[in-house]
Amino acid sequence: MSLSQKEKLARTKVSFDKIAISIIQPALPRYRLDFFQRIERRFPKLKVLSSYSVNTYSEEKFHWECRLKSPKKLPGGLYWQSGALRVFSQKNDVIVLTGNARYISNVFIILLAKLKHVKTVWWGQYRSPTSSRLSCHLRTLISSMADYRLFYTDQELSEFVASRKASAPRAFALNNGIDVSSISQFLKPYEARDRPRRILFIGRFTEKSEVLLLLKALSLPQCEGIEAQLIGEGDLFAAAEKLAQRLGISDRVNFLGEVNEESSIAKLANTCRMLVYPGCVGLSLIHGMAYELPSVLHSDESNHMPEIAAFESGSTGVVFDRGNAESLANEIAGIIDDTNSLNRFSLNSIAIVTRSFNTSDMTERFEKMISRILDDMNGMTP
């Protein structure tokens, strides 16, 4: 006899208190902290195991956090996460593994989990523009070994289902995002005409971000007088400063370095008309949208990170031809004084990240996935 919906929910609630969830990943980045703290409030037996704690204000250790030893580097660019195999506790617990295919220790964790009747969830990207062909094959193989798949976005989940030409009842998506609530307290209402002709870049100064292309675009005649706030550090930081000097735009480009305090970021973002990210964008897009900023991105969607799913060309911003400084300059110049369009893009942007691509919605989605796993464990799935 099948249980009623009320009985199912009651049984699941009890299981929430008892089930142990272990999330294993290489690093614990600052942008994940709010998500994990929200999960822990719903699943008290949560543990997050990582080898590094990065982008945090201090070396504070949370009670749900377990530090592992540094990964061991193996031939072929692979890694072994020392101590991760000791995660197991009891039958029917859940282990969530990073989708990084280079961590070959995950294969052995999955195999050991099957022997111990522990459920595994592969958490990663369906595709990545920065992955080699070998990494893509490894990622697909490892994800198929796990009991469940958890993708970064709904768009990736749809692509996965389409590739299988069938439903995927054991696949889910989070719509990867950030803690929008922490930004809302510093946010100033967006009105394009009340802001200077200024753009924001926030991200790493790397080849992937193509920040040098932005500087070249700003030096072109159509972008004369447009200012830029550049937040971030990286290998190309010194080269970017030198290029700005050589191009004669240092007086209107502000190199701010790494800025971690959200209140400090807000003081900068609240003075800008739009976010411009010339390279492979990821969470920087969500960050900008949370500040109600329209976006200017390149048009090659396959060469963005999964978070590009939050962007809608002509609705939240505009696109330019990838790698083309002239095209980027034209789009910046063409939209920066169109205050009506910018205001519309702004409203659409904040609506998207308020609805999804935030840690609150991610938590709700994670809970629904765990509910499905518990139903499967209890034989309650039709």
Summary of the structure (lengths in Angstrom):
residues: 382
radius of gyration: 22.2
end to end distance: 11.3
largest distance: 76.5
contacts: 1226
relative contact order: 0.12
helix: 45%
strand: 20%
